[in-house]
Amino acid sequence: MKVLNWGLIGAGDIARKRIAPALRDLPNCELVPICRSNSSLAESFAKEFGAKKWFADWRELVDDPAIDAVYLATPVFLPAEQTIYAANAGKHILCEKPMALNVKECDEMINACKANNVKLGIAYYSRFYPVITRIKEIIESGEIGKVSICQVNAFEYFEPSEDNPRRWLLDKTKSGGGPLMDFGCHRIELLTHLFGEIKETKSIISNNIFKREVEDTATAILEFSNGLNAVLTIAHSAIEPQDTLHIFGTKGSIHVSILNSGELKLRLGNNETIENHPPNPNFHLPLIEEFTEAILQGKQPEITGETGREINRIIEGIYVS
């Protein structure tokens, strides 16, 4: 079996829970070095996941001739520089979402990868949820008729302490924005995957609970080229968590109360059917597996830099509108 040798830059919570385990466990992946700015923590992290090397400087990791690809699990203000450097070193890149602070940085990343003939993928892992595949099948079959309305809520109460390692998300120069950037981007990617191009946006961006640089609540009305209207509400300000997707058509509707659970309710007239399509316990694993196979087979990954750029473009439009 062909194997892709990986380097992992960033060793935060998601890297520990999902990314490093996937790179360790997938048969077509080999986790060679990891990078963490604290060298003692880098060593313990590397040994925990079977990596052979560890670095405190990400440039040293990228320059390692033993690796073919890098996973960038770093805050939003870092991947543009890291991607360009890695592309110039001939490494393929899989980058956490959102891929950059703005569209200009996205373009620079894409151009560097094209110039060096390396692949760039973005970690919109929910694209690979079986429930999303099933929803797309239902919509395309016409079973619920012509879809006219979609509603999405994503709420995660977030009031970090001064010493919280995720507090950088409140610094606009590092995060690019609030919850709309952090996890709203996932929902926008899913909506474009299901329904196509967004041609117009209108929005309300507010700080109705917290005084901070970035928004705590965002509501966007999205008009798609096919006529569909979608309402997306993203919040750090509501204590009740929400992760919903409701799709209404002329013949029926689809309801997902918790996207990460995979349970789907299909309503056609007076009949309701419940289906279960749970995701892989490690949400990142199918994403990393698909990207790795694409590299090994010389194909484009399903979620490219252009995909990531489009999501950043839409988010910029929502902030402006």
Salt bridges, closest charged atoms under 4 A:
ASP13 OD2 - LYS17 NZ 3.32
ASP25 OD1 - ARG24 NE 2.73
GLU30 OE2 - LYS52 NZ 2.49
GLU43 OE2 - LYS47 NZ 2.81
GLU48 OE1 - ARG16 NH1 2.29
ASP57 OD1 - ARG59 NH1 3.95
ASP64 OD2 - LYS53 NZ 2.91
GLU81 OE2 - ARG59 NH2 2.72
GLU96 OE2 - HIS284 NE2 2.87
ASP107 OD1 - ARG309 NE 2.48
GLU108 OE2 - LYS104 NZ 2.64
GLU137 OE1 - ARG134 NH1 3.72
GLU140 OE2 - LYS136 NZ 3.42
GLU156 OE2 - ARG166 NH1 3.58
GLU162 OE2 - ARG167 NH2 3.38
ASP182 OD1 - LYS97 NZ 3.61
ASP182 OD2 - ARG166 NH2 3.54
GLU189 OE2 - ARG127 NH2 2.54
GLU223 OE2 - LYS199 NZ 3.61
ASP243 OD1 - ARG187 NH2 2.75
GLU272 OE1 - ARG267 NE 2.55
GLU275 OE1 - ARG134 NE 2.85
GLU275 OE1 - HIS277 NE2 2.74
GLU302 OE2 - ARG127 NH1 3.15
GLU306 OE2 - LYS114 NZ 3.40
GLU310 OE2 - ARG313 NH2 2.71
